[in-house]
Amino acid sequence: MRRSLAALATAALAVTAGLVASAGASPAVAAATPPNIVFVLVDDLAWNLVQHMPNVQRLQTDGTTFTNYTVTDSLCCPSRSSIFTGKFPHDTGVFTNGGSDGGFAVFRNRGNESKTFATALQAQGYSTAFMGKYLNGYLPRDLYTPPGWTEWYGAGDAYGEYNYNLNENGTLVHYGNTDADYLTDVVGAKGKSFIQRQAAANKPFLLEISTFAPHGPFTPARQDLDKFPGLTAPHTPAWNTLPANAPTWLAGNGPLTTAEITKINTDYRKRAQAVQAVDRMIAGLRQQLTASGVANNTYVVFSSDNGFHMGDHRLVEGKQTAYDHDVVVPLVIAGPNVPSGISRPQVVQNIDLAPTFQRLGGAPVAGDVNGRSLVTLLTGGQTAPWRTGSLIEHHGPGVSADDPDVQDARNGMPTTYEALRTEIYTYIEYDNGEHEYYDRTTDPYQLNNTYAGLSASRKTTLHSELDALVNCHTNAGCWTAGHVS
């Protein structure tokens, strides 16, 4: 007989309390009822879309929001690779969406697939399911299922949300152009079915639903096509404005044209429409958790693989920069023993998700994982010690014609860079010798590059601290390197 909700909550609390330990320590013995994890990962969602997502806002009310959560690279494949493994791009080998330094093939050939949070939790007895977008270059027609997944519903080039194929546990299934074929709705329904089945079997589970929305071409469900009439893109102080002392890759961008502004406004409205299905899906998944009697023993996690700029810094539509609109994205977690309605300012990254999921499930975390479990922050809160610096690594410019994220100078095509971001500043080193430094306490929108005015000793310190993070390869080493001045 299934346990009562009160019993489930008690068991989950015991698990969480036992897991308040550093990522390098031995995992606690799992309780009789290990907690479940539902992870919703969206594509290219910037913070400015959350205002149009009432169910994500409800999740924030019920849980904890991390306000300084950054990705290791504002690009789909490298960011997702970091999420799966808990490693920086310099350790996954995935810096781009394809070619010799990125994409699904590089991720797989470097052995990353055997060392993910899915393989770790499956080894702990979890049922695991993946639904939606995997990594750039993955082809459903190959009927390949990565290790670690009990159930697999993987898509390839399904950005249009209709007329796509899914590899459904080794069978290729085609979806057409009817309302019922809309991809976000399809994976949402499959996710609810998975929850229902695993709860009925009294089996702990991990579910990741990875949507293509709101990635371009920004395709809403048909029922949402009339939403938000007249909506336009938000204008921050960075809108249509170059930073002082801009780097070469950006300095040539002139003011946005009337046509560009019109397109930005149209596409922002389409993005707001596209996330309505995601928002409904989150509500449906949470309703299913309640109906199945496992809501009090389940962590629900919402995040994005990267942000997205639309007119900021005189860039039209894109990502890949080290500016906050691209690298700082939502991370919201609700679940057993997680404080409700709380914001945490600590510097956390997507490399922290894998060790967090593994800790919650009682799985060990390997010493070569770069990230750190967030369980101490979820339960210990403001007093928990934490790193002070995050690392962003990017290879560019990317020009592959078949890359869904290909950009030109107008979208933003930065050269290769590494960046260090703390709560108060952003420091960027480009491979052509250029630098940017923004004091975000006085310049939150990154409009005044003051690197030239820094002292020689400060420049040396910044370089050394960034270099230490770029060259860290272990949990302990990256934790130490992440404590910067």
VEXTITI-984696 format. One record per residue (C-alpha): residue number from 1; x negated, z, y negated; residue in one letter. Coordinates in steps of 0.5 Angstrom, whole numbers. Each point is the difference from the previous one (the first is absolute). Layout:
<nr:NUM; x:X; z:Z; y:Y; rest:a>
...
***
This chain:
<nr:1; x:0; z:0; y:0; rest:m>
<nr:2; x:-3; z:-2; y:-7; rest:r>
<nr:3; x:-2; z:6; y:-4; rest:r>
<nr:4; x:4; z:3; y:-6; rest:s>
<nr:5; x:-2; z:-3; y:-7; rest:l>
<nr:6; x:-2; z:7; y:-1; rest:a>
<nr:7; x:-5; z:1; y:6; rest:a>
<nr:8; x:-3; z:-7; y:-2; rest:l>
<nr:9; x:-1; z:2; y:-7; rest:a>
<nr:10; x:-4; z:6; y:3; rest:t>
<nr:11; x:-4; z:-4; y:5; rest:a>
<nr:12; x:-2; z:-5; y:-6; rest:a>
<nr:13; x:-2; z:6; y:-4; rest:l>
<nr:14; x:-4; z:3; y:5; rest:a>
<nr:15; x:-4; z:-7; y:1; rest:v>
<nr:16; x:-1; z:-1; y:-7; rest:t>
<nr:17; x:-3; z:7; y:-1; rest:a>
<nr:18; x:-4; z:-1; y:6; rest:g>
<nr:19; x:-3; z:-6; y:-3; rest:l>
<nr:20; x:-2; z:2; y:-7; rest:v>
<nr:21; x:-8; z:-1; y:2; rest:a>
<nr:22; x:-5; z:-5; y:-3; rest:s>
<nr:23; x:0; z:-7; y:3; rest:a>
<nr:24; x:-6; z:1; y:4; rest:g>
<nr:25; x:2; z:6; y:4; rest:a>
<nr:26; x:3; z:0; y:7; rest:s>
<nr:27; x:8; z:-1; y:0; rest:p>
<nr:28; x:4; z:6; y:1; rest:a>
<nr:29; x:4; z:0; y:6; rest:v>
<nr:30; x:7; z:-4; y:-1; rest:a>
<nr:31; x:6; z:4; y:0; rest:a>
<nr:32; x:6; z:-1; y:5; rest:a>
<nr:33; x:3; z:-5; y:-4; rest:t>
<nr:34; x:-5; z:-4; y:-4; rest:p>
<nr:35; x:2; z:-3; y:-7; rest:p>
<nr:36; x:3; z:-7; y:-1; rest:n>
<nr:37; x:-3; z:-5; y:-5; rest:i>
<nr:38; x:4; z:-5; y:-3; rest:v>
<nr:39; x:-5; z:-4; y:-5; rest:f>
<nr:40; x:3; z:-6; y:-5; rest:v>
<nr:41; x:-5; z:-4; y:-3; rest:l>
<nr:42; x:2; z:-5; y:-5; rest:v>
<nr:43; x:-4; z:-6; y:-2; rest:d>
<nr:44; x:-2; z:-1; y:-8; rest:d>
<nr:45; x:4; z:6; y:-2; rest:l>
<nr:46; x:-2; z:2; y:-7; rest:a>
<nr:47; x:2; z:7; y:-3; rest:w>
<nr:48; x:5; z:-3; y:-5; rest:n>
<nr:49; x:5; z:-2; y:6; rest:l>
<nr:50; x:1; z:7; y:2; rest:v>
<nr:51; x:5; z:1; y:-6; rest:q>
<nr:52; x:4; z:-5; y:4; rest:h>
<nr:53; x:0; z:3; y:7; rest:m>
<nr:54; x:5; z:6; y:0; rest:p>
<nr:55; x:-2; z:2; y:7; rest:n>
<nr:56; x:-7; z:0; y:-1; rest:v>
<nr:57; x:1; z:5; y:-6; rest:q>
<nr:58; x:5; z:4; y:5; rest:r>
<nr:59; x:-6; z:0; y:4; rest:l>
<nr:60; x:-5; z:3; y:-6; rest:q>
<nr:61; x:6; z:5; y:-1; rest:t>
<nr:62; x:-1; z:2; y:7; rest:d>
<nr:63; x:-7; z:0; y:1; rest:g>
<nr:64; x:-7; z:-1; y:-3; rest:t>
<nr:65; x:-3; z:-5; y:-5; rest:t>
<nr:66; x:-7; z:-2; y:0; rest:f>
<nr:67; x:-1; z:-2; y:-7; rest:t>
<nr:68; x:-8; z:-2; y:0; rest:n>
<nr:69; x:1; z:-4; y:7; rest:y>
<nr:70; x:-4; z:-6; y:0; rest:t>
<nr:71; x:-2; z:-6; y:5; rest:v>
<nr:72; x:-7; z:-2; y:2; rest:t>
<nr:73; x:1; z:-7; y:-2; rest:d>
<nr:74; x:6; z:-3; y:-4; rest:s>
<nr:75; x:1; z:-5; y:5; rest:l>
<nr:76; x:5; z:-1; y:6; rest:c>
<nr:77; x:-5; z:0; y:6; rest:c>
<nr:78; x:-6; z:4; y:-2; rest:p>
<nr:79; x:5; z:6; y:-2; rest:s>
<nr:80; x:4; z:-1; y:6; rest:r>
<nr:81; x:-6; z:1; y:4; rest:s>
<nr:82; x:-2; z:6; y:-3; rest:s>
<nr:83; x:7; z:3; y:1; rest:i>
<nr:84; x:-1; z:-1; y:8; rest:f>
<nr:85; x:-7; z:2; y:0; rest:t>
<nr:86; x:-1; z:5; y:-5; rest:g>
<nr:87; x:-6; z:-4; y:-2; rest:k>
<nr:88; x:-3; z:-3; y:-6; rest:f>
<nr:89; x:0; z:-8; y:0; rest:p>
<nr:90; x:-8; z:1; y:0; rest:h>
<nr:91; x:1; z:3; y:7; rest:d>
<nr:92; x:6; z:-4; y:3; rest:t>
<nr:93; x:-3; z:-6; y:-3; rest:g>
<nr:94; x:6; z:-3; y:-3; rest:v>
<nr:95; x:0; z:-1; y:-7; rest:f>
<nr:96; x:4; z:-6; y:-1; rest:t>
<nr:97; x:6; z:-4; y:4; rest:n>
<nr:98; x:-4; z:-5; y:4; rest:g>
<nr:99; x:-7; z:-3; y:1; rest:g>
<nr:100; x:-6; z:3; y:2; rest:s>
<nr:101; x:2; z:7; y:-4; rest:d>
<nr:102; x:7; z:1; y:1; rest:g>
<nr:103; x:7; z:-1; y:4; rest:g>
<nr:104; x:2; z:1; y:7; rest:f>
<nr:105; x:-5; z:-3; y:4; rest:a>
<nr:106; x:-6; z:4; y:-4; rest:v>
<nr:107; x:4; z:7; y:1; rest:f>
<nr:108; x:1; z:-2; y:8; rest:r>
<nr:109; x:-7; z:-2; y:1; rest:n>
<nr:110; x:-3; z:6; y:-3; rest:r>
<nr:111; x:4; z:4; y:5; rest:g>
<nr:112; x:4; z:3; y:-5; rest:n>
<nr:113; x:6; z:0; y:4; rest:e>
<nr:114; x:-2; z:5; y:5; rest:s>
<nr:115; x:-1; z:5; y:-5; rest:k>
<nr:116; x:7; z:1; y:-4; rest:t>
<nr:117; x:5; z:5; y:-1; rest:f>
<nr:118; x:4; z:-4; y:5; rest:a>
<nr:119; x:-5; z:1; y:5; rest:t>
<nr:120; x:-1; z:7; y:-1; rest:a>
<nr:121; x:7; z:2; y:0; rest:l>
<nr:122; x:2; z:-4; y:6; rest:q>
<nr:123; x:-6; z:4; y:4; rest:a>
<nr:124; x:4; z:6; y:-2; rest:q>
<nr:125; x:6; z:-2; y:3; rest:g>
<nr:126; x:4; z:-3; y:-6; rest:y>
<nr:127; x:4; z:-6; y:1; rest:s>
<nr:128; x:-2; z:-5; y:-6; rest:t>
<nr:129; x:3; z:-6; y:-3; rest:a>
<nr:130; x:-2; z:-5; y:-5; rest:f>
<nr:131; x:5; z:-4; y:-4; rest:m>
<nr:132; x:-2; z:-6; y:-5; rest:g>
<nr:133; x:-6; z:-2; y:-4; rest:k>
<nr:134; x:-7; z:1; y:4; rest:y>
<nr:135; x:-6; z:-3; y:-3; rest:l>
<nr:136; x:-1; z:-6; y:-3; rest:n>
<nr:137; x:-2; z:-6; y:5; rest:g>
<nr:138; x:4; z:4; y:6; rest:y>
<nr:139; x:5; z:-6; y:3; rest:l>
<nr:140; x:6; z:3; y:4; rest:p>
<nr:141; x:0; z:-7; y:4; rest:r>
<nr:142; x:-7; z:3; y:4; rest:d>
<nr:143; x:5; z:5; y:3; rest:l>
<nr:144; x:-6; z:5; y:-2; rest:y>
<nr:145; x:2; z:8; y:0; rest:t>
<nr:146; x:-6; z:4; y:-3; rest:p>
<nr:147; x:-2; z:6; y:4; rest:p>
<nr:148; x:4; z:7; y:-1; rest:g>
<nr:149; x:7; z:-3; y:-1; rest:w>
<nr:150; x:5; z:2; y:5; rest:t>
<nr:151; x:5; z:-5; y:-4; rest:e>
<nr:152; x:-2; z:-6; y:-4; rest:w>
<nr:153; x:4; z:-4; y:-5; rest:y>
<nr:154; x:-6; z:-4; y:-3; rest:g>
<nr:155; x:2; z:-5; y:-6; rest:a>
<nr:156; x:-5; z:-5; y:-3; rest:g>
<nr:157; x:1; z:-5; y:-6; rest:d>
<nr:158; x:7; z:3; y:-1; rest:a>
<nr:159; x:0; z:1; y:-8; rest:y>
<nr:160; x:6; z:-4; y:-1; rest:g>
<nr:161; x:4; z:5; y:4; rest:e>
<nr:162; x:4; z:-5; y:4; rest:y>
<nr:163; x:-2; z:-5; y:5; rest:n>
<nr:164; x:-6; z:3; y:4; rest:y>
<nr:165; x:-2; z:3; y:7; rest:n>
<nr:166; x:-1; z:6; y:2; rest:l>
<nr:167; x:-4; z:2; y:6; rest:n>
<nr:168; x:4; z:5; y:4; rest:e>
<nr:169; x:-4; z:4; y:5; rest:n>
<nr:170; x:-2; z:-7; y:3; rest:g>
<nr:171; x:5; z:-4; y:-2; rest:t>
<nr:172; x:1; z:-5; y:-6; rest:l>
<nr:173; x:6; z:0; y:-3; rest:v>
<nr:174; x:3; z:-4; y:-6; rest:h>
<nr:175; x:4; z:2; y:-5; rest:y>
<nr:176; x:3; z:-5; y:-5; rest:g>
<nr:177; x:4; z:0; y:-7; rest:n>
<nr:178; x:6; z:4; y:1; rest:t>
<nr:179; x:1; z:7; y:-4; rest:d>
<nr:180; x:-1; z:3; y:7; rest:a>
<nr:181; x:-7; z:-3; y:0; rest:d>
<nr:182; x:-3; z:4; y:-6; rest:y>
<nr:183; x:-6; z:3; y:3; rest:l>
<nr:184; x:0; z:6; y:-4; rest:t>
<nr:185; x:7; z:2; y:3; rest:d>
<nr:186; x:-2; z:-3; y:7; rest:v>
<nr:187; x:-6; z:5; y:0; rest:v>
<nr:188; x:4; z:6; y:-3; rest:g>
<nr:189; x:5; z:-1; y:6; rest:a>
<nr:190; x:-5; z:0; y:5; rest:k>
<nr:191; x:-3; z:6; y:-3; rest:g>
<nr:192; x:6; z:4; y:1; rest:k>
<nr:193; x:1; z:-3; y:7; rest:s>
<nr:194; x:-7; z:3; y:2; rest:f>
<nr:195; x:1; z:7; y:-4; rest:i>
<nr:196; x:7; z:0; y:4; rest:q>
<nr:197; x:-3; z:-1; y:7; rest:r>
<nr:198; x:-6; z:4; y:-1; rest:q>
<nr:199; x:4; z:6; y:-2; rest:a>
<nr:200; x:4; z:-1; y:6; rest:a>
<nr:201; x:-6; z:1; y:4; rest:a>
<nr:202; x:-2; z:6; y:-3; rest:n>
<nr:203; x:-7; z:-4; y:-1; rest:k>
<nr:204; x:-4; z:1; y:-7; rest:p>
<nr:205; x:-1; z:-7; y:-3; rest:f>
<nr:206; x:-4; z:-4; y:-6; rest:l>
<nr:207; x:4; z:-5; y:-3; rest:l>
<nr:208; x:-3; z:-5; y:-5; rest:e>
<nr:209; x:4; z:-5; y:-4; rest:i>
<nr:210; x:-4; z:-5; y:-4; rest:s>
<nr:211; x:4; z:-4; y:-5; rest:t>
<nr:212; x:-2; z:-7; y:-3; rest:f>
<nr:213; x:4; z:2; y:-6; rest:a>
<nr:214; x:-1; z:0; y:-6; rest:p>
<nr:215; x:-6; z:-5; y:1; rest:h>
<nr:216; x:1; z:-7; y:-3; rest:g>
<nr:217; x:4; z:-4; y:0; rest:p>
<nr:218; x:5; z:6; y:-1; rest:f>
<nr:219; x:5; z:-1; y:4; rest:t>
<nr:220; x:6; z:5; y:0; rest:p>
<nr:221; x:6; z:0; y:5; rest:a>
<nr:222; x:6; z:-4; y:-2; rest:r>
<nr:223; x:4; z:6; y:-2; rest:q>
<nr:224; x:-5; z:2; y:-5; rest:d>
<nr:225; x:-1; z:-6; y:-4; rest:l>
<nr:226; x:5; z:2; y:-6; rest:d>
<nr:227; x:-3; z:7; y:-1; rest:k>
<nr:228; x:-4; z:2; y:-6; rest:f>
<nr:229; x:3; z:-6; y:-5; rest:p>
<nr:230; x:-5; z:-1; y:-6; rest:g>
<nr:231; x:-5; z:5; y:3; rest:l>
<nr:232; x:-7; z:-2; y:-3; rest:t>
<nr:233; x:-7; z:3; y:2; rest:a>
<nr:234; x:-2; z:6; y:-3; rest:p>
<nr:235; x:-5; z:0; y:-6; rest:h>
<nr:236; x:-6; z:5; y:0; rest:t>
<nr:237; x:-5; z:1; y:-5; rest:p>
<nr:238; x:-4; z:-5; y:4; rest:a>
<nr:239; x:5; z:-5; y:0; rest:w>
<nr:240; x:-3; z:-7; y:-2; rest:n>
<nr:241; x:-6; z:4; y:-3; rest:t>
<nr:242; x:-7; z:-1; y:2; rest:l>
<nr:243; x:-5; z:6; y:1; rest:p>
<nr:244; x:-5; z:1; y:-5; rest:a>
<nr:245; x:-7; z:-3; y:3; rest:n>
<nr:246; x:4; z:-3; y:5; rest:a>
<nr:247; x:-4; z:-3; y:6; rest:p>
<nr:248; x:-2; z:-7; y:1; rest:t>
<nr:249; x:5; z:-2; y:5; rest:w>
<nr:250; x:6; z:3; y:-5; rest:l>
<nr:251; x:-3; z:-1; y:-7; rest:a>
<nr:252; x:3; z:-8; y:0; rest:g>
<nr:253; x:7; z:2; y:1; rest:n>
<nr:254; x:4; z:-2; y:-6; rest:g>
<nr:255; x:7; z:3; y:-2; rest:p>
<nr:256; x:6; z:-1; y:5; rest:l>
<nr:257; x:4; z:-6; y:-1; rest:t>
<nr:258; x:7; z:0; y:-1; rest:t>
<nr:259; x:1; z:-4; y:6; rest:a>
<nr:260; x:-5; z:5; y:4; rest:e>
<nr:261; x:4; z:6; y:-3; rest:i>
<nr:262; x:7; z:-3; y:2; rest:t>
<nr:263; x:-3; z:-1; y:7; rest:k>
<nr:264; x:-2; z:7; y:0; rest:i>
<nr:265; x:6; z:3; y:-2; rest:n>
<nr:266; x:4; z:-4; y:5; rest:t>
<nr:267; x:-5; z:2; y:6; rest:d>
<nr:268; x:1; z:7; y:-2; rest:y>
<nr:269; x:7; z:0; y:1; rest:r>
<nr:270; x:-1; z:-3; y:7; rest:k>
<nr:271; x:-4; z:5; y:2; rest:r>
<nr:272; x:4; z:5; y:-2; rest:a>
<nr:273; x:6; z:-3; y:4; rest:q>
<nr:274; x:-5; z:-1; y:6; rest:a>
<nr:275; x:-1; z:7; y:0; rest:v>
<nr:276; x:7; z:2; y:1; rest:q>
<nr:277; x:0; z:-2; y:7; rest:a>
<nr:278; x:-6; z:5; y:1; rest:v>
<nr:279; x:4; z:5; y:-4; rest:d>
<nr:280; x:6; z:0; y:5; rest:r>
<nr:281; x:-5; z:-1; y:6; rest:m>
<nr:282; x:-3; z:7; y:-2; rest:i>
<nr:283; x:7; z:3; y:-1; rest:a>
<nr:284; x:2; z:-3; y:7; rest:g>
<nr:285; x:-6; z:3; y:4; rest:l>
<nr:286; x:1; z:7; y:-3; rest:r>
<nr:287; x:7; z:0; y:2; rest:q>
<nr:288; x:-2; z:-2; y:7; rest:q>
<nr:289; x:-5; z:5; y:0; rest:l>
<nr:290; x:6; z:5; y:-2; rest:t>
<nr:291; x:5; z:-3; y:5; rest:a>
<nr:292; x:-5; z:1; y:6; rest:s>
<nr:293; x:-2; z:7; y:-2; rest:g>
<nr:294; x:-7; z:-1; y:-1; rest:v>
<nr:295; x:0; z:0; y:-8; rest:a>
<nr:296; x:-3; z:7; y:-1; rest:n>
<nr:297; x:-6; z:-2; y:5; rest:n>
<nr:298; x:-2; z:-7; y:-3; rest:t>
<nr:299; x:-4; z:-1; y:-6; rest:y>
<nr:300; x:2; z:-6; y:-4; rest:v>
<nr:301; x:-6; z:-4; y:-4; rest:v>
<nr:302; x:1; z:-5; y:-5; rest:f>
<nr:303; x:-5; z:-4; y:-3; rest:s>
<nr:304; x:-3; z:-7; y:-2; rest:s>
<nr:305; x:-6; z:-4; y:2; rest:d>
<nr:306; x:-2; z:-2; y:-7; rest:n>
<nr:307; x:3; z:0; y:-7; rest:g>
<nr:308; x:2; z:-6; y:-5; rest:f>
<nr:309; x:-1; z:-2; y:-7; rest:h>
<nr:310; x:5; z:-4; y:-4; rest:m>
<nr:311; x:-3; z:-2; y:-7; rest:g>
<nr:312; x:-4; z:6; y:0; rest:d>
<nr:313; x:-7; z:-1; y:-3; rest:h>
<nr:314; x:2; z:-7; y:-1; rest:r>
<nr:315; x:0; z:-2; y:7; rest:l>
<nr:316; x:7; z:-3; y:2; rest:v>
<nr:317; x:2; z:2; y:8; rest:e>
<nr:318; x:-5; z:3; y:5; rest:g>
<nr:319; x:-5; z:5; y:2; rest:k>
<nr:320; x:-7; z:1; y:2; rest:q>
<nr:321; x:-3; z:4; y:-6; rest:t>
<nr:322; x:-2; z:7; y:-1; rest:a>
<nr:323; x:5; z:2; y:-5; rest:y>
<nr:324; x:5; z:5; y:1; rest:d>
<nr:325; x:6; z:-5; y:1; rest:h>
<nr:326; x:-3; z:-3; y:6; rest:d>
<nr:327; x:-4; z:6; y:4; rest:v>
<nr:328; x:5; z:6; y:-2; rest:v>
<nr:329; x:6; z:-1; y:5; rest:v>
<nr:330; x:6; z:5; y:2; rest:p>
<nr:331; x:-1; z:5; y:6; rest:l>
<nr:332; x:6; z:4; y:1; rest:v>
<nr:333; x:0; z:5; y:6; rest:i>
<nr:334; x:6; z:4; y:3; rest:a>
<nr:335; x:0; z:4; y:6; rest:g>
<nr:336; x:-1; z:7; y:3; rest:p>
<nr:337; x:-3; z:5; y:-4; rest:n>
<nr:338; x:-1; z:-5; y:-6; rest:v>
<nr:339; x:2; z:3; y:-7; rest:p>
<nr:340; x:6; z:-4; y:-3; rest:s>
<nr:341; x:0; z:-3; y:-7; rest:g>
<nr:342; x:-8; z:1; y:-1; rest:i>
<nr:343; x:-5; z:-4; y:-3; rest:s>
<nr:344; x:-8; z:0; y:3; rest:r>
<nr:345; x:-5; z:-2; y:-5; rest:p>
<nr:346; x:-6; z:0; y:5; rest:q>
<nr:347; x:-4; z:-7; y:1; rest:v>
<nr:348; x:3; z:-2; y:6; rest:v>
<nr:349; x:-1; z:-7; y:4; rest:q>
<nr:350; x:3; z:-5; y:5; rest:n>
<nr:351; x:-6; z:2; y:4; rest:i>
<nr:352; x:3; z:7; y:1; rest:d>
<nr:353; x:7; z:-2; y:3; rest:l>
<nr:354; x:-3; z:-1; y:7; rest:a>
<nr:355; x:-3; z:6; y:1; rest:p>
<nr:356; x:6; z:4; y:-3; rest:t>
<nr:357; x:4; z:-4; y:5; rest:f>
<nr:358; x:-5; z:2; y:6; rest:q>
<nr:359; x:0; z:7; y:-3; rest:r>
<nr:360; x:8; z:1; y:0; rest:l>
<nr:361; x:0; z:-3; y:7; rest:g>
<nr:362; x:-6; z:5; y:3; rest:g>
<nr:363; x:-4; z:-6; y:1; rest:a>
<nr:364; x:-8; z:1; y:-1; rest:p>
<nr:365; x:-3; z:-4; y:-6; rest:v>
<nr:366; x:-7; z:-3; y:1; rest:a>
<nr:367; x:-6; z:1; y:-4; rest:g>
<nr:368; x:-1; z:-7; y:-2; rest:d>
<nr:369; x:7; z:0; y:-4; rest:v>
<nr:370; x:-1; z:0; y:-7; rest:n>
<nr:371; x:7; z:3; y:-2; rest:g>
<nr:372; x:2; z:8; y:0; rest:r>
<nr:373; x:7; z:2; y:2; rest:s>
<nr:374; x:5; z:2; y:-5; rest:l>
<nr:375; x:3; z:6; y:4; rest:v>
<nr:376; x:-4; z:5; y:-4; rest:t>
<nr:377; x:3; z:-3; y:-7; rest:l>
<nr:378; x:7; z:-1; y:3; rest:l>
<nr:379; x:0; z:8; y:2; rest:t>
<nr:380; x:-6; z:3; y:-4; rest:g>
<nr:381; x:2; z:-4; y:-6; rest:g>
<nr:382; x:-3; z:1; y:-7; rest:q>
<nr:383; x:-6; z:5; y:3; rest:t>
<nr:384; x:-2; z:-4; y:5; rest:a>
<nr:385; x:-7; z:-3; y:-1; rest:p>
<nr:386; x:0; z:-7; y:-1; rest:w>
<nr:387; x:-5; z:-6; y:-2; rest:r>
<nr:388; x:0; z:-2; y:-7; rest:t>
<nr:389; x:-2; z:-8; y:1; rest:g>
<nr:390; x:3; z:-6; y:3; rest:s>
<nr:391; x:-3; z:-6; y:2; rest:l>
<nr:392; x:2; z:-7; y:-1; rest:i>
<nr:393; x:-4; z:-6; y:3; rest:e>
<nr:394; x:2; z:-8; y:-1; rest:h>
<nr:395; x:-3; z:-6; y:2; rest:h>
<nr:396; x:2; z:-6; y:-5; rest:g>
<nr:397; x:2; z:-5; y:-2; rest:p>
<nr:398; x:4; z:-2; y:6; rest:g>
<nr:399; x:2; z:-8; y:-1; rest:v>
<nr:400; x:3; z:-1; y:7; rest:s>
<nr:401; x:6; z:-5; y:0; rest:a>
<nr:402; x:4; z:3; y:5; rest:d>
<nr:403; x:-1; z:7; y:-2; rest:d>
<nr:404; x:7; z:3; y:-3; rest:p>
<nr:405; x:-4; z:4; y:-5; rest:d>
<nr:406; x:-4; z:-5; y:-2; rest:v>
<nr:407; x:-1; z:0; y:-8; rest:q>
<nr:408; x:-3; z:-3; y:-6; rest:d>
<nr:409; x:-3; z:2; y:-6; rest:a>
<nr:410; x:6; z:1; y:-3; rest:r>
<nr:411; x:3; z:4; y:5; rest:n>
<nr:412; x:-7; z:4; y:1; rest:g>
<nr:413; x:-5; z:-2; y:4; rest:m>
<nr:414; x:-6; z:6; y:-1; rest:p>
<nr:415; x:-7; z:-1; y:3; rest:t>
<nr:416; x:-2; z:4; y:5; rest:t>
<nr:417; x:0; z:8; y:-2; rest:y>
<nr:418; x:0; z:7; y:2; rest:e>
<nr:419; x:3; z:5; y:-4; rest:a>
<nr:420; x:1; z:8; y:0; rest:l>
<nr:421; x:6; z:3; y:-3; rest:r>
<nr:422; x:1; z:7; y:-1; rest:t>
<nr:423; x:6; z:4; y:-3; rest:e>
<nr:424; x:-3; z:-1; y:-7; rest:i>
<nr:425; x:-4; z:-7; y:0; rest:y>
<nr:426; x:-1; z:-7; y:3; rest:t>
<nr:427; x:-7; z:-3; y:1; rest:y>
<nr:428; x:-1; z:-7; y:2; rest:i>
<nr:429; x:-6; z:-3; y:3; rest:e>
<nr:430; x:0; z:-8; y:0; rest:y>
<nr:431; x:-5; z:-4; y:5; rest:d>
<nr:432; x:-2; z:-4; y:-7; rest:n>
<nr:433; x:-3; z:6; y:-3; rest:g>
<nr:434; x:6; z:2; y:-5; rest:e>
<nr:435; x:4; z:7; y:0; rest:h>
<nr:436; x:6; z:3; y:-2; rest:e>
<nr:437; x:1; z:7; y:-2; rest:y>
<nr:438; x:7; z:3; y:-2; rest:y>
<nr:439; x:1; z:7; y:-2; rest:d>
<nr:440; x:8; z:0; y:2; rest:r>
<nr:441; x:1; z:7; y:-3; rest:t>
<nr:442; x:0; z:-4; y:-7; rest:t>
<nr:443; x:1; z:-7; y:2; rest:d>
<nr:444; x:5; z:1; y:6; rest:p>
<nr:445; x:1; z:-8; y:0; rest:y>
<nr:446; x:-7; z:-2; y:0; rest:q>
<nr:447; x:-1; z:-4; y:-6; rest:l>
<nr:448; x:-6; z:3; y:-3; rest:n>
<nr:449; x:-7; z:-2; y:5; rest:n>
<nr:450; x:-5; z:5; y:-3; rest:t>
<nr:451; x:-5; z:-1; y:5; rest:y>
<nr:452; x:-5; z:-2; y:-5; rest:a>
<nr:453; x:1; z:7; y:-4; rest:g>
<nr:454; x:-2; z:4; y:6; rest:l>
<nr:455; x:-7; z:4; y:0; rest:s>
<nr:456; x:-5; z:-3; y:5; rest:a>
<nr:457; x:0; z:6; y:4; rest:s>
<nr:458; x:8; z:0; y:1; rest:r>
<nr:459; x:-1; z:-8; y:2; rest:k>
<nr:460; x:-5; z:2; y:5; rest:t>
<nr:461; x:4; z:6; y:3; rest:t>
<nr:462; x:6; z:-5; y:1; rest:l>
<nr:463; x:-4; z:-5; y:3; rest:h>
<nr:464; x:-2; z:5; y:5; rest:s>
<nr:465; x:6; z:3; y:2; rest:e>
<nr:466; x:4; z:-7; y:1; rest:l>
<nr:467; x:-6; z:-2; y:4; rest:d>
<nr:468; x:1; z:6; y:4; rest:a>
<nr:469; x:7; z:-1; y:2; rest:l>
<nr:470; x:-2; z:-7; y:1; rest:v>
<nr:471; x:-5; z:2; y:5; rest:n>
<nr:472; x:4; z:5; y:4; rest:c>
<nr:473; x:2; z:-1; y:7; rest:h>
<nr:474; x:2; z:7; y:3; rest:t>
<nr:475; x:6; z:5; y:-2; rest:n>
<nr:476; x:-5; z:5; y:-2; rest:a>
<nr:477; x:-4; z:-5; y:-4; rest:g>
<nr:478; x:6; z:-3; y:-4; rest:c>
<nr:479; x:3; z:7; y:-1; rest:w>
<nr:480; x:-7; z:2; y:-3; rest:t>
<nr:481; x:-1; z:-7; y:-4; rest:a>
<nr:482; x:7; z:1; y:-3; rest:g>
<nr:483; x:-1; z:6; y:-4; rest:h>
<nr:484; x:-3; z:-3; y:-6; rest:v>
<nr:485; x:-1; z:2; y:-7; rest:s>
***
